[in-house]
């Protein structure tokens, strides 16, 4: 059930959004001669197969592939961009900005800056650099590192759930 939820949220909705919006955006272009954009939010985790988040990684890769195809198919009519944002300071993330973590405002500005220019972007310079570093690692080294990180995160999550259940 968990995998189906991940696939629905991070994969299937991308295809549904594209299907639902492209006809409307193409019609807008034909009627008003105004271009529009579809921005798909991806993740650096979709660039390579990542252990610990395999289904999420695969779904984000799907979004990148879909964007690549749509950007050619609708070239000059609808700008399609895949935004592989890195870490952001959000209510869910609960980490202050700094280092590799940027604010949502900075992420939004970077995304809007690249629409119509790029089909794939990491937005901010710091996220571009972190993606370049991760992609520069040999696949086996990156996968070992990410497996170590995901096992550690899973252990912490289970401990938090256990503590929460004990209080209830």
N, C-alpha and C positions, 0 to 999 in steps of 0.2 A: 504494500500500500504506500509506503514511503517513497519508493521509486516512481510510482505513478504520479504522486503529488509533485515531485520534482520535475518530471517530464511535462506535466500539464502547465506548471508555472513558468518553467524556464525554456521549454521547447515548443510545445504545441501552440501556445498563445502567439508566438512569433509568426507562425504560418497563418493563423486565423487573422491576426492584425493585418498582415500583408494582403490577404485575400479580401478582407472587409474594406480596407482603405484605398487600395490602388485604383479601383474603378472610379471612386470619388475624386481622388487627386488627379487622375488623368482627365476626367471630365472638367475639372476646374481649369486645368491647363488649356484645354481646347476652347472653353467658353470665354475665359478671362485673360488668357495668355499669361497666367501667373503660375510660376513654378512653386512646388511645395516640397516637403521633405518627409521621409520616413526615417526615424532614428531608432535603431535597435540597440538596446543596451546589452552589451556582452560582458565578458570577463577574460582576463589574461589566462584564466584556467581553461578556456576553450581553445587556446592555441596549441596545446599539447596534451596527450593523455595523462591525467593526473590521478594517482592512486588516492583512495580515501574519499574522493568526490567524483568518481568515475561517471556516474549518470549526469550530474550537473555539468561536468567538463564536456561530455559528449553533446549535451543539449546546447551549450554555449557555442560549440563548434558548428552545430547545425545553423545557428543564427548567423554566424560569420559567412558560411557558405551561401545561405539564402541571400544575404545582403550583396555578396559579390555578384551573383547571378542577376538579381533585380536591378542593381546599379547599371549593368550593361543593357538589360532589357528595356529599362525606362530612361535611358540616357537622354539628357536634354529636356526631359519632361518632368520627372520626379527625382529629386536627389535622394539617394538611399545611402545611409551611413551606419556602420557598425561601430559603436562606441565601447571600447574595452576599458572602462574606467577601473582604476586601481582602488586602493583603500580610501574610504571616506569617513569622516567623522559624522555619524548619524545616531539617531536614538537607538537603533538596533545594534550598531557597532560599539557604541558607548566608549569611544576613545577620543581624546582631544586631538585637534589638528597638530601636525608637526612631523618632521621626518618624511616618511612615505605616505602619511595620512593627510588628505586635503579636505577643505570644507565643501559642502554641496554647492555653494555659490561659485567657488573656483571651478569645480567640475562642470557645472552648467555653462559657465562662460567659455571654458575651453571647448566644450562640445559645440556650442553655437558658432564659435569662431571657425570651426572646420567644416560646417555644412556647406555643400556645394563645391568644396575644394578637395576633400578627402573622401574615400569610400570606407576607410577603416582608420580609426584614430584611437590613441590612448589619452588624448586631451592634453593633460599637463605634462610638462617636461619631466618631472620626477617619475610619473607613471610610465612615460616613454622609456626612460632609463631603466626602470626596474624590469619592464618587459624585455628590453634588449638583453639585460643581464641574464634573466631566466632562460630566454631562448638561446643564449650563447652557451649555456651549460650542456654537456652531453646529456642525451635523453635519460640514460640510466642514473646519472648523478642527480638530475633534477627530480626524477621519480623517487629516488631514495630519500632525498631531502624532504619532499612533500609528504611522503609516507610517514616519516618521523614526526613531522609537524601535525599531520592529521591524526595519528595515533595519540599523540599528546593532547590534542584538543578534544578528541572523543573521550579520553579518560577524564579530563576536567569536566566535560559536560555531564558525564554519568555521575561523577561525584556530586555536582551541583543538584542534579535531579534526585539523588539519594537523600541529600540533606533537606531538600524541599519536601520530599515525601515523608521524612521523619517528623518535620514540623507540623504537617497536616494531620 
